[in-house]
């Protein structure tokens, strides 16, 4: 009988003092809201990256095509008229450089999109724990939440 009373006392003491993490529905909703924000941000950055890549490719291709036609014209003109004036390639060069800059600008956007998507799946949040501790002890601890899509 003494063992049974001791057992009940220990179980009661553990249940009264041992508070685990409280998984409230508001915390789940807040985490889901933050996760959705990260996913929307990742999607928007990926769209911006594809626009930069496609626009840069179009500009660079236009510059290359225009410069190749001018070059062909210069070559044919120089064959028949030896001292003919050559074309200027300034606008084509500017188009090619703008296209290359646009394609280069898409790289950080793709990286940022991947980082946001990774953060949505692996969020660092502040979790309320240690409910039984005195007021002087901080109750907010940084925890790691891993969301696995099933």
Buried (B, 14 or more C-beta within 10 A) or exposed (E): EEEEEEEEEEEEEEEEEEEEEEEEEEBEEEBEEBBEEBBEBBEEBBEBBBEBBEBBBEBBEBBBEBBEEBBEEBEEBEEEEEEEEEBEBEEBEEBBEBBBEBBEBBEEBBEBBBBBBEBBBEBEEEBEBBEEEEEEEEEEEEEEBEEEEE
